[in-house]
């Protein structure tokens, strides 16, 4: 419901369009989106269960993988149920507070995930460049502290976003958000007031998270590759690099969709709106789907444990 204030309006709720321009296809789009969401949920819960029961996986890299799995579950669950409700039931309406809460969870946990990737890069750096001290440096306590630091950083960085909107932007031109979820800029662009603070803060957070984290991860891998190239035999180099392959794949799966979505949003003015929205949804779905697949395929212990479980289930009782 809206309260009028001259040409602008004071919203108590917003209207999410879903995928603008493809409204007639919403019921069909629900099939791939619901399938991908189901795969993401099952895959990440499976990873959590396997690492919990397999004691050989109680190592820093796999504890970080558990954190990634939880984050991916939060990210996908922050958006997909509402999107599917729009597709299936036409539930476009979302309360203002619910919208801001969704915004916080999406951006906060995307920031936390970037922090976990940075922590994983540090883990790989210590494991390869200073292997004798790996177990003493990356203790269970240290892993927990790194995870907590990533979470607190996400809350600290993203917490002000919905607060700034709530306190500074009360008037809007329309209640219709041309998006499938409450993305920060999608909401801010509807405001009647001065959005300079919101724009600058959003760009600053994007720089701190995406640019600085990716630079730090790149720097760690430059040092890792230098250490690997110093190994005596090609077999030793390949074996050592193999321990980093999952992490590298997960990083690419996370950062590439975000980079593509951000670039098309800021510079792809000729790109149709539905492409923008589909890309924005894919970057929240692709990592939760592919991370469990990458680690299940590339990690011997996870792969063997999964095969053991599947064989046990297939045996007649």
VOPAGU-2260 file (C-alpha; in pm, 1 decimal, decimal comma):
REM VOPAGU-2260
SITE   aa  ch    i         X         Y         Z
SITE  UNK   A    0       0,0       0,0       0,0
SITE  UNK   A    1     117,6     353,4     -83,3
SITE  UNK   A    2      82,2     688,6      90,1
SITE  UNK   A    3     103,6     975,8    -158,6
SITE  UNK   A    4     343,0    1268,2    -113,2
SITE  UNK   A    5     316,0    1497,5    -418,2
SITE  UNK   A    6     472,4    1321,3    -718,7
SITE  UNK   A    7     650,2    1063,8    -504,4
SITE  UNK   A    8     517,0     788,8    -283,1
SITE  UNK   A    9     595,8     640,8      57,3
SITE  UNK   A   10     588,7     262,1      16,1
SITE  UNK   A   11     498,9       4,2     273,6
SITE  UNK   A   12     569,2    -270,3      20,1
SITE  UNK   A   13     719,7    -329,2    -323,9
SITE  UNK   A   14     614,1    -527,3    -630,2
SITE  UNK   A   15     876,7    -763,0    -776,1
SITE  UNK   A   16     819,8    -821,5   -1146,6
SITE  UNK   A   17    1010,2   -1150,3   -1166,2
SITE  UNK   A   18    1179,1   -1166,4   -1507,2
SITE  UNK   A   19    1060,5    -849,6   -1686,2
SITE  UNK   A   20     964,9    -910,2   -2047,0
SITE  UNK   A   21     923,4   -1283,4   -1993,7
SITE  UNK   A   22     610,6   -1280,7   -1776,9
SITE  UNK   A   23     428,7   -1515,3   -2014,9
SITE  UNK   A   24     707,6   -1771,1   -1970,5
SITE  UNK   A   25     723,5   -1761,2   -1590,8
SITE  UNK   A   26     561,0   -2101,1   -1545,8
SITE  UNK   A   27     809,3   -2257,1   -1788,4
SITE  UNK   A   28    1105,5   -2075,0   -1637,3
SITE  UNK   A   29    1009,5   -2222,0   -1301,2
SITE  UNK   A   30    1112,1   -2568,2   -1424,0
SITE  UNK   A   31    1486,7   -2499,9   -1471,2
SITE  UNK   A   32    1502,4   -2264,1   -1172,8
SITE  UNK   A   33    1333,5   -2506,3    -933,2
SITE  UNK   A   34    1550,7   -2790,9   -1065,3
SITE  UNK   A   35    1869,2   -2587,8   -1014,9
SITE  UNK   A   36    1760,9   -2485,2    -666,1
SITE  UNK   A   37    1690,0   -2848,4    -573,9
SITE  UNK   A   38    2030,5   -2956,1    -705,3
SITE  UNK   A   39    2200,2   -2675,9    -507,5
SITE  UNK   A   40    2025,0   -2769,3    -182,9
SITE  UNK   A   41    2082,4   -3145,0    -216,5
SITE  UNK   A   42    2442,9   -3100,1    -330,3
SITE  UNK   A   43    2546,6   -2869,5     -47,2
SITE  UNK   A   44    2367,8   -3070,8     222,0
SITE  UNK   A   45    2541,8   -3381,6      86,8
SITE  UNK   A   46    2882,1   -3211,4     108,6
SITE  UNK   A   47    2811,2   -3109,3     469,5
SITE  UNK   A   48    2700,7   -3462,4     561,1
SITE  UNK   A   49    2998,9   -3633,1     394,1
SITE  UNK   A   50    3254,8   -3404,7     559,2
SITE  UNK   A   51    3086,9   -3452,4     896,1
SITE  UNK   A   52    3102,7   -3834,5     886,8
SITE  UNK   A   53    3438,3   -3871,4     706,5
SITE  UNK   A   54    3707,3   -3802,0     967,7
SITE  UNK   A   55    3984,4   -3787,9     706,6
SITE  UNK   A   56    3820,0   -3470,7     575,0
SITE  UNK   A   57    3843,8   -3288,3     909,2
SITE  UNK   A   58    4109,2   -3056,8     768,9
SITE  UNK   A   59    4114,9   -2677,2     718,8
SITE  UNK   A   60    4036,1   -2689,2     345,8
SITE  UNK   A   61    3723,4   -2897,5     403,2
SITE  UNK   A   62    3609,7   -2692,4     701,3
SITE  UNK   A   63    3622,0   -2392,0     468,7
SITE  UNK   A   64    3425,9   -2597,1     214,4
SITE  UNK   A   65    3158,4   -2655,0     481,7
SITE  UNK   A   66    3140,3   -2279,4     532,2
SITE  UNK   A   67    3098,5   -2232,7     156,0
SITE  UNK   A   68    2819,3   -2489,5     152,6
SITE  UNK   A   69    2629,5   -2309,8     430,5
SITE  UNK   A   70    2678,1   -1973,2     257,7
SITE  UNK   A   71    2558,1   -2114,5     -74,8
SITE  UNK   A   72    2247,2   -2253,2      94,4
SITE  UNK   A   73    2174,9   -1911,9     246,8
SITE  UNK   A   74    2233,7   -1727,1     -82,9
SITE  UNK   A   75    2013,5   -1953,9    -292,2
SITE  UNK   A   76    1740,6   -1973,6     -26,1
SITE  UNK   A   77    1737,3   -1593,5       7,7
SITE  UNK   A   78    1610,4   -1558,4    -349,6
SITE  UNK   A   79    1476,8   -1880,0    -501,5
SITE  UNK   A   80    1169,1   -1943,4    -282,1
SITE  UNK   A   81    1040,2   -1591,3    -352,5
SITE  UNK   A   82    1120,3   -1621,3    -723,4
SITE  UNK   A   83     937,6   -1954,5    -745,0
SITE  UNK   A   84     643,4   -1804,7    -553,0
SITE  UNK   A   85     627,1   -1532,5    -820,6
SITE  UNK   A   86     641,0   -1792,4   -1097,6
SITE  UNK   A   87     385,8   -2031,4    -946,8
SITE  UNK   A   88     146,5   -1817,3    -742,9
SITE  UNK   A   89     194,6   -1462,1    -871,9
SITE  UNK   A   90     319,1   -1358,7    -524,8
SITE  UNK   A   91     484,8   -1038,0    -647,7
SITE  UNK   A   92     425,9    -830,8    -333,4
SITE  UNK   A   93     701,1    -798,8     -72,5
SITE  UNK   A   94     691,4    -583,7     242,5
SITE  UNK   A   95     948,5    -307,8     273,0
SITE  UNK   A   96    1116,6    -464,9     575,8
SITE  UNK   A   97    1120,1    -807,5     407,9
SITE  UNK   A   98    1272,6    -647,6      98,5
SITE  UNK   A   99    1551,0    -483,8     299,5
SITE  UNK   A  100    1611,9    -807,6     490,4
SITE  UNK   A  101    1645,2   -1001,2     165,5
SITE  UNK   A  102    1883,5    -734,2      34,2
SITE  UNK   A  103    2099,6    -768,0     346,2
SITE  UNK   A  104    2122,5   -1148,1     328,5
SITE  UNK   A  105    2208,0   -1153,0     -43,5
SITE  UNK   A  106    2482,3    -892,1     -32,6
SITE  UNK   A  107    2611,0    -988,9     312,1
SITE  UNK   A  108    2663,0   -1356,2     234,4
SITE  UNK   A  109    2807,6   -1283,5    -109,6
SITE  UNK   A  110    3064,8   -1073,0      78,4
SITE  UNK   A  111    3118,5   -1351,6     332,1
SITE  UNK   A  112    3173,6   -1602,7      50,9
SITE  UNK   A  113    3442,1   -1380,2     -99,9
SITE  UNK   A  114    3607,2   -1366,3     243,0
SITE  UNK   A  115    3602,9   -1745,1     271,4
SITE  UNK   A  116    3771,8   -1775,0     -68,8
SITE  UNK   A  117    4038,8   -1537,4      58,4
SITE  UNK   A  118    4084,7   -1754,2     368,9
SITE  UNK   A  119    4108,6   -2065,7     150,3
SITE  UNK   A  120    4376,7   -1896,2     -58,5
SITE  UNK   A  121    4570,7   -1829,4     262,9
SITE  UNK   A  122    4529,7   -2195,8     358,5
SITE  UNK   A  123    4669,2   -2310,2      20,9
SITE  UNK   A  124    4953,2   -2059,0      46,6
SITE  UNK   A  125    5064,0   -2189,5     387,7
SITE  UNK   A  126    5016,8   -2554,1     284,3
SITE  UNK   A  127    5241,6   -2518,4     -21,1
SITE  UNK   A  128    5485,0   -2239,4      65,2
SITE  UNK   A  129    5534,3   -2329,5     433,8
SITE  UNK   A  130    5412,2   -2689,9     469,8
SITE  UNK   A  131    5602,1   -2761,2     792,7
SITE  UNK   A  132    5399,6   -2499,0     977,0
SITE  UNK   A  133    5062,3   -2563,4     811,7
SITE  UNK   A  134    4913,7   -2766,3    1096,3
SITE  UNK   A  135    5041,9   -2523,3    1360,4
SITE  UNK   A  136    4918,5   -2214,3    1173,7
SITE  UNK   A  137    4583,6   -2342,8    1037,4
SITE  UNK   A  138    4453,4   -2495,2    1360,0
SITE  UNK   A  139    4082,6   -2557,2    1411,4
SITE  UNK   A  140    4070,9   -2243,4    1624,3
SITE  UNK   A  141    4234,0   -2035,5    1350,8
SITE  UNK   A  142    3995,3   -2173,4    1088,8
SITE  UNK   A  143    3701,7   -2077,2    1310,8
SITE  UNK   A  144    3843,4   -1729,2    1362,3
SITE  UNK   A  145    3892,7   -1677,9     988,2
SITE  UNK   A  146    3533,4   -1786,5     923,3
SITE  UNK   A  147    3406,1   -1556,7    1197,4
SITE  UNK   A  148    3614,1   -1268,5    1059,0
SITE  UNK   A  149    3460,5   -1322,7     712,3
SITE  UNK   A  150    3110,9   -1321,0     865,6
SITE  UNK   A  151    3173,5   -1007,6    1073,5
SITE  UNK   A  152    3323,5    -831,2     772,2
SITE  UNK   A  153    3011,0    -911,8     569,8
SITE  UNK   A  154    2784,2    -777,2     844,0
SITE  UNK   A  155    3000,8    -466,3     891,4
SITE  UNK   A  156    3017,1    -387,5     519,4
SITE  UNK   A  157    2656,9    -465,7     423,1
SITE  UNK   A  158    2468,6    -379,2     743,1
SITE  UNK   A  159    2461,3      -5,2     659,9
SITE  UNK   A  160    2309,7     -62,6     311,7
SITE  UNK   A  161    1948,8    -131,0     419,2
SITE  UNK   A  162    1984,1     116,2     707,3
SITE  UNK   A  163    2084,7     397,3     470,3
SITE  UNK   A  164    1788,0     317,9     248,6
SITE  UNK   A  165    1549,6     303,1     546,8
SITE  UNK   A  166    1672,8     628,0     699,4
SITE  UNK   A  167    1751,8     839,7     391,8
SITE  UNK   A  168    1522,3     719,3     114,5
SITE  UNK   A  169    1157,1     728,6     212,7
SITE  UNK   A  170    1007,8     856,3    -114,7
SITE  UNK   A  171     990,7     649,9    -434,0
SITE  UNK   A  172     863,0     710,6    -786,0
SITE  UNK   A  173     703,2     366,5    -804,7
SITE  UNK   A  174     664,8      51,7    -601,3
SITE  UNK   A  175     750,9    -171,1    -899,7
SITE  UNK   A  176    1101,4    -321,3    -884,3
SITE  UNK   A  177    1200,0    -451,1   -1228,2
SITE  UNK   A  178    1383,9    -742,9   -1073,1
SITE  UNK   A  179    1321,1   -1084,2    -922,7
SITE  UNK   A  180    1467,0    -991,5    -582,6
SITE  UNK   A  181    1553,1    -678,7    -382,4
SITE  UNK   A  182    1892,6    -599,0    -526,5
SITE  UNK   A  183    2048,3    -283,0    -381,7
SITE  UNK   A  184    2071,2     -69,6    -696,1
SITE  UNK   A  185    1734,3    -192,4    -826,5
SITE  UNK   A  186    1573,2     -39,3    -515,8
SITE  UNK   A  187    1789,8     274,3    -498,9
SITE  UNK   A  188    1717,7     374,6    -860,1
SITE  UNK   A  189    1347,1     403,9    -772,4
SITE  UNK   A  190    1408,3     666,5    -502,0
SITE  UNK   A  191    1311,3    1030,8    -546,1
SITE  UNK   A  192    1577,4    1176,2    -316,7
SITE  UNK   A  193    1952,1    1217,5    -354,0
SITE  UNK   A  194    2106,3     870,9    -386,6
SITE  UNK   A  195    2471,7     982,7    -404,6
SITE  UNK   A  196    2555,0     833,6     -63,7
SITE  UNK   A  197    2396,6     501,1    -157,9
SITE  UNK   A  198    2572,9     494,3    -494,7
SITE  UNK   A  199    2914,0     576,1    -349,4
SITE  UNK   A  200    2877,8     332,8     -60,2
SITE  UNK   A  201    2770,5      51,7    -293,6
SITE  UNK   A  202    3062,4     117,8    -528,4
SITE  UNK   A  203    3303,3     137,4    -234,0
SITE  UNK   A  204    3190,0    -198,5     -98,7
SITE  UNK   A  205    3216,6    -348,3    -447,8
SITE  UNK   A  206    3574,8    -224,3    -471,1
SITE  UNK   A  207    3671,2    -347,4    -122,1
SITE  UNK   A  208    3519,7    -691,2    -172,8
SITE  UNK   A  209    3558,6    -783,1    -539,5
SITE  UNK   A  210    3870,7    -591,0    -637,2
SITE  UNK   A  211    4080,9    -615,3    -320,7
SITE  UNK   A  212    3983,9    -976,8    -245,5
SITE  UNK   A  213    4056,3   -1087,7    -601,4
SITE  UNK   A  214    4391,9    -903,8    -595,8
SITE  UNK   A  215    4486,2   -1067,7    -264,7
SITE  UNK   A  216    4386,0   -1412,1    -396,4
SITE  UNK   A  217    4584,3   -1350,7    -715,6
SITE  UNK   A  218    4890,4   -1245,1    -514,0
SITE  UNK   A  219    4870,1   -1561,6    -303,0
SITE  UNK   A  220    4855,4   -1780,3    -613,9
SITE  UNK   A  221    5147,8   -1597,7    -774,1
SITE  UNK   A  222    5355,1   -1695,5    -470,6
SITE  UNK   A  223    5212,4   -2047,9    -478,8
SITE  UNK   A  224    5304,9   -2092,4    -846,8
SITE  UNK   A  225    5655,2   -1960,9    -779,7
SITE  UNK   A  226    5695,7   -2221,3    -504,0
SITE  UNK   A  227    5555,2   -2496,5    -727,6
SITE  UNK   A  228    5789,7   -2409,4   -1014,1
SITE  UNK   A  229    6078,6   -2458,9    -772,7
SITE  UNK   A  230    5990,6   -2825,2    -717,7
SITE  UNK   A  231    6228,5   -3080,8    -862,6
SITE  UNK   A  232    6004,7   -3293,5   -1086,8
SITE  UNK   A  233    5701,1   -3231,3   -1311,2
SITE  UNK   A  234    5512,1   -3501,6   -1120,1
SITE  UNK   A  235    5560,3   -3314,9    -793,0
SITE  UNK   A  236    5447,1   -2990,9    -956,3
SITE  UNK   A  237    5129,2   -3147,5   -1094,8
SITE  UNK   A  238    5047,9   -3318,1    -764,2
SITE  UNK   A  239    5093,8   -2993,1    -572,2
SITE  UNK   A  240    4888,2   -2790,9    -820,4
SITE  UNK   A  241    4618,3   -3058,2    -801,4
SITE  UNK   A  242    4556,7   -2964,8    -438,9
SITE  UNK   A  243    4466,3   -2612,3    -557,0
SITE  UNK   A  244    4251,2   -2706,4    -857,8
SITE  UNK   A  245    3920,6   -2724,2    -666,7
SITE  UNK   A  246    3980,1   -2387,2    -505,8
SITE  UNK   A  247    4072,7   -2225,1    -836,6
SITE  UNK   A  248    3759,9   -2367,4   -1004,1
SITE  UNK   A  249    3538,8   -2248,2    -717,6
SITE  UNK   A  250    3691,6   -1898,7    -735,0
SITE  UNK   A  251    3629,1   -1876,6   -1109,8
SITE  UNK   A  252    3272,0   -2005,2   -1065,6
SITE  UNK   A  253    3208,6   -1734,0    -805,6
SITE  UNK   A  254    3384,2   -1429,4    -950,7
SITE  UNK   A  255    3317,5   -1469,2   -1325,4
SITE  UNK   A  256    2933,6   -1462,6   -1301,9
SITE  UNK   A  257    2949,3   -1165,2   -1062,7
SITE  UNK   A  258    3188,1    -980,1   -1293,6
SITE  UNK   A  259    2973,0   -1049,8   -1600,6
SITE  UNK   A  260    2653,2    -946,8   -1420,0
SITE  UNK   A  261    2812,6    -627,8   -1281,8
SITE  UNK   A  262    2961,4    -526,5   -1616,6
SITE  UNK   A  263    2635,8    -580,4   -1805,7
SITE  UNK   A  264    2445,7    -389,1   -1536,3
SITE  UNK   A  265    2676,7     -84,9   -1548,8
SITE  UNK   A  266    2783,2     -78,4   -1914,6
SITE  UNK   A  267    2545,4    -304,8   -2106,4
SITE  UNK   A  268    2277,1     -43,2   -2164,1
SITE  UNK   A  269    2173,7    -214,4   -2488,7
SITE  UNK   A  270    2130,5    -551,4   -2316,1
SITE  UNK   A  271    1759,4    -641,1   -2270,0
SITE  UNK   A  272    1634,6    -619,8   -1907,2
SITE  UNK   A  273    1548,8    -988,3   -1888,5
SITE  UNK   A  274    1913,0   -1076,1   -1968,1
SITE  UNK   A  275    2027,4    -856,0   -1677,0
SITE  UNK   A  276    1786,6   -1028,5   -1438,7
SITE  UNK   A  277    1866,3   -1379,3   -1559,5
SITE  UNK   A  278    2239,3   -1313,5   -1513,9
SITE  UNK   A  279    2176,3   -1172,9   -1166,0
SITE  UNK   A  280    1989,2   -1490,8   -1070,5
SITE  UNK   A  281    2246,9   -1719,8   -1227,5
SITE  UNK   A  282    2533,0   -1571,1   -1027,9
SITE  UNK   A  283    2342,7   -1662,2    -709,8
SITE  UNK   A  284    2265,3   -2013,8    -837,9
SITE  UNK   A  285    2571,5   -2125,4   -1033,7
SITE  UNK   A  286    2820,0   -2136,1    -740,8
SITE  UNK   A  287    2582,1   -2332,5    -511,3
SITE  UNK   A  288    2527,7   -2583,9    -793,1
SITE  UNK   A  289    2884,8   -2620,3    -917,1
SITE  UNK   A  290    3083,9   -2601,7    -591,8
SITE  UNK   A  291    2961,2   -2942,5    -463,2
SITE  UNK   A  292    3011,3   -3094,5    -810,0
SITE  UNK   A  293    3366,3   -2960,0    -841,3
SITE  UNK   A  294    3471,0   -3082,5    -497,1
SITE  UNK   A  295    3294,6   -3417,9    -534,1
SITE  UNK   A  296    3467,6   -3484,6    -866,0
SITE  UNK   A  297    3812,2   -3350,7    -774,1
SITE  UNK   A  298    3841,2   -3473,7    -413,9
SITE  UNK   A  299    3918,2   -3844,1    -379,3
SITE  UNK   A  300    3789,5   -3880,6     -22,5
SITE  UNK   A  301    3456,1   -3710,5     -98,0
SITE  UNK   A  302    3415,2   -3907,0    -420,6
SITE  UNK   A  303    3489,0   -4241,5    -255,0
SITE  UNK   A  304    3257,6   -4168,3      38,0
SITE  UNK   A  305    2973,6   -4073,8    -197,7
SITE  UNK   A  306    3026,5   -4392,1    -401,8
SITE  UNK   A  307    3025,9   -4596,6     -81,4
SITE  UNK   A  308    2695,4   -4440,3      26,0
SITE  UNK   A  309    2540,2   -4495,8    -317,4
SITE  UNK   A  310    2650,4   -4860,1    -324,4
SITE  UNK   A  311    2511,5   -4917,2      23,9
SITE  UNK   A  312    2176,6   -4768,0     -80,9
SITE  UNK   A  313    2170,0   -4978,9    -398,7
SITE  UNK   A  314    2223,0   -5308,0    -216,5
SITE  UNK   A  315    1904,3   -5511,4    -157,1
SITE  UNK   A  316    1786,0   -5514,9     202,2
